[in-house]
Amino acid sequence: MFCAILAGETEAEVVLDEPSYVGFLDVRPLFPGHVLVVPREHVDTLPDLPAELRDGFLEAVQRVCRAVVDGLGAQGSFVAMNNVVSQSVPHLHCHVAPRTKGDGLRGFFWPRTTYAEGEAAEVGDRLRAALAPPGA
C-alpha cells in the first residue's frame, strides 16, 4: 500500500516529499494533520532500517513534529511506531499526530501493569544481556 503511494500509483495527501523520505496524511487520522513518515526504500520495521537511513528518518520525523505545531497551531505531538504487532501496513512508518491539551486522547492505547517482586531485575538482566556486544 505505501509502496503504491511512493510509486504514484495510489493517491495520498503528501506533505513531505524528499529523495529518501515521504510524509503523507493518514487516511484514518487521530486528529486532522496526522502524518505518516516513511522511508522510500521498502523496509518492514525499525530494526530493518539501514544505518545510513536512521538519522535522516528521525530528522524527517522531527521536522514533521515542528510542522504540526507551527503549521496547525498544535501544542505538541504524539509520535508512535509499531513493529509487526499492530502494524497495519508492513512498511516502516512513524505516526506524527498533532496534540492539544483537552483533545480527548487519553494516555496510551495499552493497559499498564506493575512488576512482581524481583521481576524488574530479572527483566532488566535479560535486556542487558540481549543488548551486550557480541562476546562481551
N, CA, C and O atoms as CSV, one atom per row, in Angstrom:
chain,resi,resn,atom,element,x,y,z
A,1,MET,N,N,0.818,-1.193,0.000
A,1,MET,CA,C,0.000,0.000,0.000
A,1,MET,C,C,0.869,1.267,0.000
A,1,MET,O,O,0.674,2.151,-0.834
A,2,PHE,N,N,1.828,1.356,0.934
A,2,PHE,CA,C,2.675,2.547,0.974
A,2,PHE,C,C,3.596,2.581,-0.237
A,2,PHE,O,O,3.898,3.659,-0.750
A,3,CYS,N,N,4.048,1.420,-0.702
A,3,CYS,CA,C,4.899,1.398,-1.893
A,3,CYS,C,C,4.133,1.940,-3.093
A,3,CYS,O,O,4.724,2.591,-3.954
A,4,ALA,N,N,2.823,1.681,-3.165
A,4,ALA,CA,C,1.995,2.210,-4.259
A,4,ALA,C,C,1.884,3.731,-4.151
A,4,ALA,O,O,1.866,4.422,-5.170
A,5,ILE,N,N,1.810,4.254,-2.941
A,5,ILE,CA,C,1.798,5.714,-2.756
A,5,ILE,C,C,3.128,6.284,-3.225
A,5,ILE,O,O,3.161,7.279,-3.949
A,6,LEU,N,N,4.217,5.659,-2.816
A,6,LEU,CA,C,5.551,6.150,-3.180
A,6,LEU,C,C,5.788,6.084,-4.687
A,6,LEU,O,O,6.511,6.909,-5.245
A,7,ALA,N,N,5.175,5.100,-5.338
A,7,ALA,CA,C,5.324,4.950,-6.790
A,7,ALA,C,C,4.360,5.840,-7.561
A,7,ALA,O,O,4.421,5.900,-8.789
A,8,GLY,N,N,3.464,6.535,-6.849
A,8,GLY,CA,C,2.496,7.400,-7.510
A,8,GLY,C,C,1.299,6.648,-8.064
A,8,GLY,O,O,0.521,7.209,-8.835
A,9,GLU,N,N,1.138,5.380,-7.683
A,9,GLU,CA,C,0.027,4.557,-8.171
A,9,GLU,C,C,-1.236,4.731,-7.331
A,9,GLU,O,O,-2.340,4.453,-7.800
A,10,THR,N,N,-1.075,5.187,-6.099
A,10,THR,CA,C,-2.193,5.437,-5.192
A,10,THR,C,C,-2.076,6.870,-4.707
A,10,THR,O,O,-0.996,7.324,-4.331
A,11,GLU,N,N,-3.191,7.572,-4.719
A,11,GLU,CA,C,-3.177,8.970,-4.295
A,11,GLU,C,C,-3.012,9.089,-2.783
A,11,GLU,O,O,-3.487,8.252,-2.016
A,12,ALA,N,N,-2.338,10.135,-2.389
A,12,ALA,CA,C,-2.170,10.473,-0.973
A,12,ALA,C,C,-1.936,11.973,-0.886
A,12,ALA,O,O,-1.469,12.602,-1.836
A,13,GLU,N,N,-2.267,12.529,0.259
A,13,GLU,CA,C,-2.005,13.949,0.514
A,13,GLU,C,C,-0.588,14.048,1.066
A,13,GLU,O,O,-0.374,13.978,2.277
A,14,VAL,N,N,0.374,14.210,0.166
A,14,VAL,CA,C,1.792,14.232,0.524
A,14,VAL,C,C,2.142,15.611,1.092
A,14,VAL,O,O,1.840,16.640,0.487
A,15,VAL,N,N,2.781,15.611,2.259
A,15,VAL,CA,C,3.191,16.865,2.891
A,15,VAL,C,C,4.711,17.005,2.963
A,15,VAL,O,O,5.226,18.105,3.168
A,16,LEU,N,N,5.423,15.903,2.797
A,16,LEU,CA,C,6.890,15.905,2.800
A,16,LEU,C,C,7.321,14.982,1.675
A,16,LEU,O,O,6.981,13.799,1.677
A,17,ASP,N,N,8.068,15.511,0.715
A,17,ASP,CA,C,8.467,14.729,-0.456
A,17,ASP,C,C,9.953,14.950,-0.683
A,17,ASP,O,O,10.364,15.974,-1.229
A,18,GLU,N,N,10.754,13.977,-0.260
A,18,GLU,CA,C,12.209,14.089,-0.339
A,18,GLU,C,C,12.787,12.832,-0.973
A,18,GLU,O,O,12.082,11.832,-1.106
A,19,PRO,N,N,14.037,12.863,-1.359
A,19,PRO,CA,C,14.623,11.697,-2.023
A,19,PRO,C,C,14.554,10.400,-1.204
A,19,PRO,O,O,14.382,9.324,-1.778
A,20,SER,N,N,14.684,10.483,0.106
A,20,SER,CA,C,14.715,9.267,0.922
A,20,SER,C,C,13.490,9.054,1.805
A,20,SER,O,O,13.271,7.943,2.290
A,21,TYR,N,N,12.681,10.105,2.026
A,21,TYR,CA,C,11.563,10.019,2.965
A,21,TYR,C,C,10.354,10.758,2.415
A,21,TYR,O,O,10.481,11.750,1.697
A,22,VAL,N,N,9.185,10.256,2.767
A,22,VAL,CA,C,7.932,10.883,2.360
A,22,VAL,C,C,7.027,10.932,3.578
A,22,VAL,O,O,7.010,10.001,4.384
A,23,GLY,N,N,6.284,12.007,3.711
A,23,GLY,CA,C,5.273,12.129,4.754
A,23,GLY,C,C,3.943,12.423,4.099
A,23,GLY,O,O,3.860,13.288,3.227
A,24,PHE,N,N,2.900,11.718,4.502
A,24,PHE,CA,C,1.575,11.941,3.935
A,24,PHE,C,C,0.529,11.791,5.025
A,24,PHE,O,O,0.758,11.134,6.041
A,25,LEU,N,N,-0.638,12.420,4.797
A,25,LEU,CA,C,-1.698,12.369,5.792
A,25,LEU,C,C,-2.269,10.963,5.903
A,25,LEU,O,O,-2.513,10.301,4.895
A,26,ASP,N,N,-2.478,10.514,7.129
A,26,ASP,CA,C,-3.134,9.236,7.395
A,26,ASP,C,C,-4.589,9.357,6.960
A,26,ASP,O,O,-5.242,10.355,7.261
A,27,VAL,N,N,-5.102,8.354,6.256
A,27,VAL,CA,C,-6.498,8.424,5.790
A,27,VAL,C,C,-7.493,8.189,6.917
A,27,VAL,O,O,-8.679,8.480,6.765
A,28,ARG,N,N,-7.025,7.665,8.047
A,28,ARG,CA,C,-7.866,7.494,9.236
A,28,ARG,C,C,-7.162,8.158,10.414
A,28,ARG,O,O,-6.660,7.471,11.303
A,29,PRO,N,N,-7.123,9.478,10.427
A,29,PRO,CA,C,-6.303,10.201,11.406
A,29,PRO,C,C,-6.879,10.191,12.825
A,29,PRO,O,O,-8.090,10.122,13.030
A,30,LEU,N,N,-5.966,10.263,13.791
A,30,LEU,CA,C,-6.381,10.518,15.168
A,30,LEU,C,C,-6.984,11.910,15.252
A,30,LEU,O,O,-8.019,12.120,15.884
A,31,PHE,N,N,-6.315,12.862,14.598
A,31,PHE,CA,C,-6.746,14.248,14.508
A,31,PHE,C,C,-6.331,14.757,13.131
A,31,PHE,O,O,-5.391,14.218,12.548
A,32,PRO,N,N,-7.002,15.781,12.590
A,32,PRO,CA,C,-6.554,16.357,11.324
A,32,PRO,C,C,-5.080,16.769,11.417
A,32,PRO,O,O,-4.666,17.426,12.372
A,33,GLY,N,N,-4.314,16.377,10.427
A,33,GLY,CA,C,-2.882,16.660,10.435
A,33,GLY,C,C,-2.040,15.475,10.855
A,33,GLY,O,O,-0.818,15.598,10.943
A,34,HIS,N,N,-2.653,14.328,11.119
A,34,HIS,CA,C,-1.943,13.091,11.478
A,34,HIS,C,C,-1.155,12.629,10.246
A,34,HIS,O,O,-1.740,12.283,9.219
A,35,VAL,N,N,0.168,12.627,10.362
A,35,VAL,CA,C,1.071,12.328,9.244
A,35,VAL,C,C,1.766,10.988,9.474
A,35,VAL,O,O,2.103,10.632,10.603
A,36,LEU,N,N,1.972,10.253,8.380
A,36,LEU,CA,C,2.796,9.047,8.395
A,36,LEU,C,C,4.083,9.378,7.656
A,36,LEU,O,O,4.049,9.806,6.502
A,37,VAL,N,N,5.219,9.182,8.317
A,37,VAL,CA,C,6.518,9.416,7.700
A,37,VAL,C,C,7.104,8.039,7.375
A,37,VAL,O,O,7.188,7.172,8.244
A,38,VAL,N,N,7.508,7.849,6.113
A,38,VAL,CA,C,8.011,6.547,5.664
A,38,VAL,C,C,9.304,6.720,4.883
A,38,VAL,O,O,9.508,7.748,4.235
A,39,PRO,N,N,10.178,5.721,4.940
A,39,PRO,CA,C,11.337,5.744,4.040
A,39,PRO,C,C,10.883,5.312,2.644
A,39,PRO,O,O,10.013,4.450,2.513
A,40,ARG,N,N,11.465,5.904,1.610
A,40,ARG,CA,C,11.139,5.475,0.239
A,40,ARG,C,C,11.556,4.022,0.017
A,40,ARG,O,O,10.844,3.248,-0.624
A,41,GLU,N,N,12.707,3.672,0.552
A,41,GLU,CA,C,13.177,2.288,0.433
A,41,GLU,C,C,12.242,1.401,1.255
A,41,GLU,O,O,11.946,1.705,2.410
A,42,HIS,N,N,11.780,0.301,0.654
A,42,HIS,CA,C,10.878,-0.574,1.418
A,42,HIS,C,C,11.642,-1.243,2.551
A,42,HIS,O,O,12.615,-1.965,2.333
A,43,VAL,N,N,11.179,-0.987,3.750
A,43,VAL,CA,C,11.729,-1.555,4.979
A,43,VAL,C,C,10.517,-1.939,5.807
A,43,VAL,O,O,9.608,-1.128,5.987
A,44,ASP,N,N,10.489,-3.162,6.312
A,44,ASP,CA,C,9.317,-3.609,7.067
A,44,ASP,C,C,9.196,-2.954,8.438
A,44,ASP,O,O,8.129,-2.450,8.791
A,45,THR,N,N,10.281,-2.958,9.215
A,45,THR,CA,C,10.218,-2.490,10.600
A,45,THR,C,C,11.443,-1.650,10.936
A,45,THR,O,O,12.412,-1.619,10.178
A,46,LEU,N,N,11.394,-0.981,12.060
A,46,LEU,CA,C,12.522,-0.155,12.501
A,46,LEU,C,C,13.824,-0.954,12.617
A,46,LEU,O,O,14.865,-0.462,12.181
A,47,PRO,N,N,13.811,-2.170,13.187
A,47,PRO,CA,C,15.073,-2.916,13.237
A,47,PRO,C,C,15.663,-3.220,11.854
A,47,PRO,O,O,16.858,-3.490,11.741
A,48,ASP,N,N,14.838,-3.177,10.807
A,48,ASP,CA,C,15.311,-3.435,9.448
A,48,ASP,C,C,15.871,-2.190,8.763
A,48,ASP,O,O,16.483,-2.301,7.701
A,49,LEU,N,N,15.676,-1.012,9.344
A,49,LEU,CA,C,16.097,0.234,8.713
A,49,LEU,C,C,17.625,0.277,8.605
A,49,LEU,O,O,18.317,0.163,9.618
A,50,PRO,N,N,18.161,0.439,7.384
A,50,PRO,CA,C,19.621,0.504,7.239
A,50,PRO,C,C,20.206,1.687,8.007
A,50,PRO,O,O,19.581,2.741,8.123
A,51,ALA,N,N,21.400,1.493,8.521
A,51,ALA,CA,C,22.063,2.508,9.336
A,51,ALA,C,C,22.153,3.850,8.617
A,51,ALA,O,O,22.014,4.899,9.246
A,52,GLU,N,N,22.385,3.826,7.309
A,52,GLU,CA,C,22.554,5.081,6.581
A,52,GLU,C,C,21.255,5.874,6.447
A,52,GLU,O,O,21.286,7.034,6.036
A,53,LEU,N,N,20.108,5.266,6.788
A,53,LEU,CA,C,18.828,5.963,6.734
A,53,LEU,C,C,18.303,6.402,8.102
A,53,LEU,O,O,17.353,7.181,8.178
A,54,ARG,N,N,18.912,5.909,9.181
A,54,ARG,CA,C,18.377,6.173,10.532
A,54,ARG,C,C,18.322,7.651,10.883
A,54,ARG,O,O,17.259,8.151,11.252
A,55,ASP,N,N,19.419,8.350,10.780
A,55,ASP,CA,C,19.451,9.756,11.200
A,55,ASP,C,C,18.507,10.607,10.366
A,55,ASP,O,O,17.796,11.460,10.898
A,56,GLY,N,N,18.501,10.376,9.070
A,56,GLY,CA,C,17.629,11.143,8.193
A,56,GLY,C,C,16.162,10.880,8.471
A,56,GLY,O,O,15.336,11.789,8.386
A,57,PHE,N,N,15.834,9.633,8.805
A,57,PHE,CA,C,14.447,9.289,9.116
A,57,PHE,C,C,13.995,10.035,10.370
A,57,PHE,O,O,12.922,10.639,10.380
A,58,LEU,N,N,14.800,9.994,11.415
A,58,LEU,CA,C,14.446,10.694,12.649
A,58,LEU,C,C,14.384,12.205,12.422
A,58,LEU,O,O,13.526,12.884,12.986
A,59,GLU,N,N,15.278,12.722,11.611
A,59,GLU,CA,C,15.270,14.160,11.323
A,59,GLU,C,C,13.987,14.550,10.587
A,59,GLU,O,O,13.415,15.606,10.855
A,60,ALA,N,N,13.530,13.697,9.657
A,60,ALA,CA,C,12.276,13.974,8.940
A,60,ALA,C,C,11.098,13.956,9.916
A,60,ALA,O,O,10.203,14.797,9.828
A,61,VAL,N,N,11.100,13.004,10.836
A,61,VAL,CA,C,10.040,12.936,11.857
A,61,VAL,C,C,10.074,14.195,12.723
A,61,VAL,O,O,9.023,14.755,13.035
A,62,GLN,N,N,11.261,14.645,13.112
A,62,GLN,CA,C,11.380,15.870,13.910
A,62,GLN,C,C,10.789,17.070,13.174
A,62,GLN,O,O,10.082,17.879,13.775
A,63,ARG,N,N,11.072,17.190,11.880
A,63,ARG,CA,C,10.552,18.319,11.120
A,63,ARG,C,C,9.035,18.270,11.013
A,63,ARG,O,O,8.378,19.310,11.051
A,64,VAL,N,N,8.473,17.074,10.879
A,64,VAL,CA,C,7.013,16.957,10.843
A,64,VAL,C,C,6.435,17.335,12.204
A,64,VAL,O,O,5.387,17.978,12.272
A,65,CYS,N,N,7.106,16.944,13.287
A,65,CYS,CA,C,6.654,17.339,14.634
A,65,CYS,C,C,6.589,18.861,14.748
A,65,CYS,O,O,5.628,19.410,15.286
A,66,ARG,N,N,7.607,19.529,14.244
A,66,ARG,CA,C,7.614,21.000,14.281
A,66,ARG,C,C,6.509,21.567,13.401
A,66,ARG,O,O,5.878,22.562,13.755
A,67,ALA,N,N,6.273,20.935,12.253
A,67,ALA,CA,C,5.283,21.443,11.299
A,67,ALA,C,C,3.866,21.364,11.846
A,67,ALA,O,O,3.054,22.248,11.574
A,68,VAL,N,N,3.546,20.305,12.626
A,68,VAL,CA,C,2.175,20.232,13.154
A,68,VAL,C,C,1.947,21.317,14.199
A,68,VAL,O,O,0.814,21.754,14.402
A,69,VAL,N,N,3.008,21.752,14.859
A,69,VAL,CA,C,2.894,22.861,15.813
A,69,VAL,C,C,2.849,24.186,15.055
A,69,VAL,O,O,1.920,24.975,15.230
A,70,ASP,N,N,3.854,24.425,14.214
A,70,ASP,CA,C,3.951,25.704,13.507
A,70,ASP,C,C,2.847,25.896,12.466
A,70,ASP,O,O,2.323,26.999,12.311
A,71,GLY,N,N,2.499,24.840,11.763
A,71,GLY,CA,C,1.547,24.955,10.672
A,71,GLY,C,C,0.097,24.782,11.056
A,71,GLY,O,O,-0.798,25.313,10.398
A,72,LEU,N,N,-0.139,24.024,12.141
A,72,LEU,CA,C,-1.519,23.732,12.531
A,72,LEU,C,C,-1.910,24.340,13.870
A,72,LEU,O,O,-3.075,24.281,14.264
A,73,GLY,N,N,-0.951,24.919,14.566
A,73,GLY,CA,C,-1.251,25.516,15.859
A,73,GLY,C,C,-1.403,24.510,16.983
A,73,GLY,O,O,-1.944,24.839,18.039
A,74,ALA,N,N,-0.926,23.273,16.769
A,74,ALA,CA,C,-0.966,22.271,17.839
A,74,ALA,C,C,-0.008,22.687,18.952
A,74,ALA,O,O,0.934,23.447,18.726
A,75,GLN,N,N,-0.259,22.184,20.142
A,75,GLN,CA,C,0.635,22.472,21.271
A,75,GLN,C,C,1.795,21.490,21.326
A,75,GLN,O,O,2.817,21.772,21.952
A,76,GLY,N,N,1.649,20.360,20.687
A,76,GLY,CA,C,2.680,19.327,20.691
A,76,GLY,C,C,2.294,18.232,19.723
A,76,GLY,O,O,1.474,18.442,18.829
A,77,SER,N,N,2.888,17.057,19.901
A,77,SER,CA,C,2.584,15.949,19.004
A,77,SER,C,C,2.679,14.623,19.731
A,77,SER,O,O,3.330,14.504,20.769
A,78,PHE,N,N,2.021,13.638,19.166
A,78,PHE,CA,C,2.106,12.248,19.602
A,78,PHE,C,C,2.882,11.525,18.515
A,78,PHE,O,O,2.508,11.586,17.344
A,79,VAL,N,N,3.956,10.843,18.885
A,79,VAL,CA,C,4.807,10.146,17.926
A,79,VAL,C,C,4.817,8.673,18.298
A,79,VAL,O,O,5.097,8.319,19.443
A,80,ALA,N,N,4.508,7.804,17.321
A,80,ALA,CA,C,4.437,6.372,17.621
A,80,ALA,C,C,4.812,5.543,16.405
A,80,ALA,O,O,4.665,5.969,15.260
A,81,MET,N,N,5.306,4.332,16.696
A,81,MET,CA,C,5.694,3.412,15.643
A,81,MET,C,C,5.472,1.989,16.152
A,81,MET,O,O,5.891,1.657,17.261
A,82,ASN,N,N,4.828,1.161,15.366
A,82,ASN,CA,C,4.665,-0.247,15.703
A,82,ASN,C,C,5.630,-1.072,14.866
A,82,ASN,O,O,5.978,-0.690,13.749
A,83,ASN,N,N,6.056,-2.195,15.404
A,83,ASN,CA,C,6.893,-3.142,14.687
A,83,ASN,C,C,6.207,-4.495,14.740
A,83,ASN,O,O,6.202,-5.145,15.785
A,84,VAL,N,N,5.634,-4.926,13.637
A,84,VAL,CA,C,4.932,-6.187,13.439
A,84,VAL,C,C,3.573,-6.174,14.141
A,84,VAL,O,O,2.548,-6.084,13.465
A,85,VAL,N,N,3.530,-6.261,15.474
A,85,VAL,CA,C,2.260,-6.295,16.196
A,85,VAL,C,C,1.594,-4.928,16.082
A,85,VAL,O,O,2.209,-3.905,16.383
A,86,SER,N,N,0.362,-4.916,15.657
A,86,SER,CA,C,-0.437,-3.697,15.437
A,86,SER,C,C,0.077,-2.833,14.295
A,86,SER,O,O,-0.350,-1.688,14.146
A,87,GLN,N,N,0.980,-3.362,13.496
A,87,GLN,CA,C,1.484,-2.628,12.332
A,87,GLN,C,C,0.598,-3.010,11.153
A,87,GLN,O,O,0.784,-4.065,10.547
A,88,SER,N,N,-0.360,-2.154,10.831
A,88,SER,CA,C,-1.364,-2.488,9.820
A,88,SER,C,C,-0.797,-2.558,8.402
A,88,SER,O,O,-1.369,-3.241,7.552
A,89,VAL,N,N,0.297,-1.879,8.131
A,89,VAL,CA,C,0.950,-1.923,6.827
A,89,VAL,C,C,2.401,-2.344,7.050
A,89,VAL,O,O,3.117,-1.692,7.810
A,90,PRO,N,N,2.851,-3.432,6.394
A,90,PRO,CA,C,4.224,-3.901,6.609
A,90,PRO,C,C,5.255,-3.060,5.855
A,90,PRO,O,O,6.002,-3.570,5.020
A,91,HIS,N,N,5.280,-1.785,6.162
A,91,HIS,CA,C,6.276,-0.837,5.651
A,91,HIS,C,C,6.501,0.129,6.808
A,91,HIS,O,O,5.551,0.720,7.322
A,92,LEU,N,N,7.752,0.288,7.215
A,92,LEU,CA,C,8.067,1.162,8.348
A,92,LEU,C,C,7.377,2.511,8.184
A,92,LEU,O,O,7.486,3.152,7.139
A,93,HIS,N,N,6.673,2.930,9.219
A,93,HIS,CA,C,6.040,4.245,9.212
A,93,HIS,C,C,5.959,4.766,10.637
A,93,HIS,O,O,5.692,4.027,11.585
A,94,CYS,N,N,6.197,6.055,10.752
A,94,CYS,CA,C,6.128,6.715,12.046
A,94,CYS,C,C,4.934,7.659,12.023
A,94,CYS,O,O,4.817,8.506,11.138
A,95,HIS,N,N,4.049,7.505,13.003
A,95,HIS,CA,C,2.878,8.369,13.133
A,95,HIS,C,C,3.286,9.646,13.855
A,95,HIS,O,O,3.958,9.597,14.885
A,96,VAL,N,N,2.881,10.777,13.317
A,96,VAL,CA,C,3.033,12.062,13.994
A,96,VAL,C,C,1.649,12.696,13.991
A,96,VAL,O,O,1.152,13.116,12.947
A,97,ALA,N,N,1.033,12.761,15.160
A,97,ALA,CA,C,-0.310,13.331,15.269
A,97,ALA,C,C,-0.250,14.601,16.106
A,97,ALA,O,O,0.363,14.608,17.173
A,98,PRO,N,N,-0.879,15.675,15.635
A,98,PRO,CA,C,-0.891,16.906,16.426
A,98,PRO,C,C,-1.676,16.699,17.719
A,98,PRO,O,O,-2.676,15.981,17.749
A,99,ARG,N,N,-1.203,17.340,18.785
A,99,ARG,CA,C,-1.866,17.245,20.083
A,99,ARG,C,C,-2.129,18.629,20.637
A,99,ARG,O,O,-1.338,19.554,20.453
A,100,THR,N,N,-3.244,18.750,21.313
A,100,THR,CA,C,-3.617,19.964,22.021
A,100,THR,C,C,-4.246,19.540,23.336
A,100,THR,O,O,-5.061,18.618,23.369
A,101,LYS,N,N,-3.877,20.196,24.402
A,101,LYS,CA,C,-4.443,19.867,25.706
A,101,LYS,C,C,-5.970,19.865,25.613
A,101,LYS,O,O,-6.581,20.800,25.097
A,102,GLY,N,N,-6.565,18.787,26.127
A,102,GLY,CA,C,-8.011,18.646,26.096
A,102,GLY,C,C,-8.547,18.069,24.794
A,102,GLY,O,O,-9.752,18.117,24.549
A,103,ASP,N,N,-7.653,17.512,23.939
A,103,ASP,CA,C,-8.101,16.983,22.647
A,103,ASP,C,C,-8.836,15.643,22.753
A,103,ASP,O,O,-9.366,15.145,21.760
A,104,GLY,N,N,-8.866,15.063,23.949
A,104,GLY,CA,C,-9.613,13.828,24.149
A,104,GLY,C,C,-8.788,12.556,24.083
A,104,GLY,O,O,-9.279,11.491,24.455
A,105,LEU,N,N,-7.547,12.636,23.619
A,105,LEU,CA,C,-6.689,11.449,23.592
A,105,LEU,C,C,-6.204,11.198,25.003
A,105,LEU,O,O,-5.581,12.067,25.612
A,106,ARG,N,N,-6.479,10.041,25.517
A,106,ARG,CA,C,-6.160,9.724,26.913
A,106,ARG,C,C,-5.030,8.713,27.011
A,106,ARG,O,O,-5.210,7.547,26.658
A,107,GLY,N,N,-3.885,9.139,27.480
A,107,GLY,CA,C,-2.775,8.225,27.768
A,107,GLY,C,C,-2.394,7.366,26.586
A,107,GLY,O,O,-2.523,7.766,25.429
A,108,PHE,N,N,-1.929,6.190,26.900
A,108,PHE,CA,C,-1.517,5.246,25.875
A,108,PHE,C,C,-2.664,4.326,25.533
A,108,PHE,O,O,-3.678,4.303,26.230
A,109,PHE,N,N,-2.512,3.567,24.464
A,109,PHE,CA,C,-3.570,2.701,23.980
A,109,PHE,C,C,-3.474,1.284,24.546
A,109,PHE,O,O,-4.225,0.408,24.116
A,110,TRP,N,N,-2.588,1.041,25.479
A,110,TRP,CA,C,-2.425,-0.301,26.005
A,110,TRP,C,C,-2.531,-0.276,27.522
A,110,TRP,O,O,-2.308,0.757,28.154
A,111,PRO,N,N,-2.876,-1.432,28.106
A,111,PRO,CA,C,-3.019,-1.462,29.577
A,111,PRO,C,C,-1.668,-1.335,30.272
A,111,PRO,O,O,-0.650,-1.807,29.766
A,112,ARG,N,N,-1.673,-0.702,31.415
A,112,ARG,CA,C,-0.462,-0.563,32.221
A,112,ARG,C,C,-0.442,-1.671,33.265
A,112,ARG,O,O,-1.491,-2.204,33.627
A,113,THR,N,N,0.730,-2.014,33.743
A,113,THR,CA,C,0.878,-3.091,34.719
A,113,THR,C,C,1.959,-2.722,35.724
A,113,THR,O,O,2.508,-1.621,35.668
A,114,THR,N,N,2.264,-3.613,36.623
A,114,THR,CA,C,3.352,-3.417,37.577
A,114,THR,C,C,4.217,-4.671,37.572
A,114,THR,O,O,3.795,-5.730,37.107
A,115,TYR,N,N,5.424,-4.536,38.093
A,115,TYR,CA,C,6.323,-5.681,38.205
A,115,TYR,C,C,6.095,-6.390,39.531
A,115,TYR,O,O,5.872,-5.747,40.557
A,116,ALA,N,N,6.153,-7.725,39.506
A,116,ALA,CA,C,6.124,-8.518,40.732
A,116,ALA,C,C,7.479,-8.369,41.419
A,116,ALA,O,O,8.441,-7.914,40.800
A,117,GLU,N,N,7.559,-8.741,42.661
A,117,GLU,CA,C,8.808,-8.672,43.429
A,117,GLU,C,C,9.929,-9.393,42.675
A,117,GLU,O,O,9.801,-10.576,42.361
A,118,GLY,N,N,11.020,-8.691,42.386
A,118,GLY,CA,C,12.178,-9.269,41.699
A,118,GLY,C,C,12.046,-9.358,40.185
A,118,GLY,O,O,13.030,-9.632,39.497
A,119,GLU,N,N,10.858,-9.132,39.660
A,119,GLU,CA,C,10.639,-9.282,38.219
A,119,GLU,C,C,11.378,-8.211,37.410
A,119,GLU,O,O,11.927,-8.513,36.350
A,120,ALA,N,N,11.399,-6.979,37.891
A,120,ALA,CA,C,12.076,-5.908,37.152
A,120,ALA,C,C,13.564,-6.215,37.010
A,120,ALA,O,O,14.140,-5.982,35.947
A,121,ALA,N,N,14.189,-6.728,38.052
A,121,ALA,CA,C,15.616,-7.063,37.988
A,121,ALA,C,C,15.860,-8.184,36.977
A,121,ALA,O,O,16.833,-8.146,36.225
A,122,GLU,N,N,14.977,-9.176,36.964
A,122,GLU,CA,C,15.120,-10.288,36.016
A,122,GLU,C,C,14.950,-9.805,34.577
A,122,GLU,O,O,15.738,-10.158,33.699
A,123,VAL,N,N,13.932,-9.008,34.346
A,123,VAL,CA,C,13.695,-8.465,33.003
A,123,VAL,C,C,14.864,-7.574,32.594
A,123,VAL,O,O,15.323,-7.631,31.453
A,124,GLY,N,N,15.346,-6.751,33.526
A,124,GLY,CA,C,16.494,-5.890,33.252
A,124,GLY,C,C,17.724,-6.690,32.876
A,124,GLY,O,O,18.435,-6.331,31.937
A,125,ASP,N,N,17.986,-7.787,33.608
A,125,ASP,CA,C,19.136,-8.648,33.296
A,125,ASP,C,C,19.023,-9.226,31.886
A,125,ASP,O,O,20.005,-9.257,31.144
A,126,ARG,N,N,17.838,-9.677,31.526
A,126,ARG,CA,C,17.642,-10.285,30.205
A,126,ARG,C,C,17.841,-9.249,29.095
A,126,ARG,O,O,18.436,-9.555,28.062
A,127,LEU,N,N,17.347,-8.032,29.303
A,127,LEU,CA,C,17.527,-6.990,28.303
A,127,LEU,C,C,18.988,-6.554,28.197
A,127,LEU,O,O,19.494,-6.347,27.094
A,128,ARG,N,N,19.671,-6.414,29.345
A,128,ARG,CA,C,21.088,-6.049,29.317
A,128,ARG,C,C,21.893,-7.092,28.569
A,128,ARG,O,O,22.792,-6.747,27.802
A,129,ALA,N,N,21.581,-8.384,28.784
A,129,ALA,CA,C,22.289,-9.458,28.098
A,129,ALA,C,C,22.034,-9.390,26.583
A,129,ALA,O,O,22.950,-9.609,25.790
A,130,ALA,N,N,20.807,-9.092,26.188
A,130,ALA,CA,C,20.476,-9.006,24.774
A,130,ALA,C,C,21.115,-7.789,24.118
A,130,ALA,O,O,21.389,-7.806,22.917
A,131,LEU,N,N,21.357,-6.730,24.896
A,131,LEU,CA,C,21.958,-5.511,24.369
A,131,LEU,C,C,23.492,-5.512,24.397
A,131,LEU,O,O,24.128,-4.659,23.777
A,132,ALA,N,N,24.077,-6.467,25.115
A,132,ALA,CA,C,25.526,-6.519,25.239
A,132,ALA,C,C,26.180,-6.821,23.883
A,132,ALA,O,O,25.650,-7.606,23.095
A,133,PRO,N,N,27.325,-6.199,23.620
A,133,PRO,CA,C,28.020,-6.503,22.367
A,133,PRO,C,C,28.380,-7.978,22.306
A,133,PRO,O,O,28.620,-8.593,23.345
A,134,PRO,N,N,28.424,-8.564,21.104
A,134,PRO,CA,C,28.786,-9.979,20.972
A,134,PRO,C,C,30.136,-10.244,21.626
A,134,PRO,O,O,31.078,-9.471,21.454
A,135,GLY,N,N,30.225,-11.324,22.365
A,135,GLY,CA,C,31.466,-11.714,23.014
A,135,GLY,C,C,31.757,-10.999,24.313
A,135,GLY,O,O,32.808,-11.209,24.918
A,136,ALA,N,N,30.834,-10.155,24.747
A,136,ALA,CA,C,31.065,-9.397,25.996
A,136,ALA,C,C,30.795,-10.260,27.200
A,136,ALA,O,O,30.934,-9.800,28.333
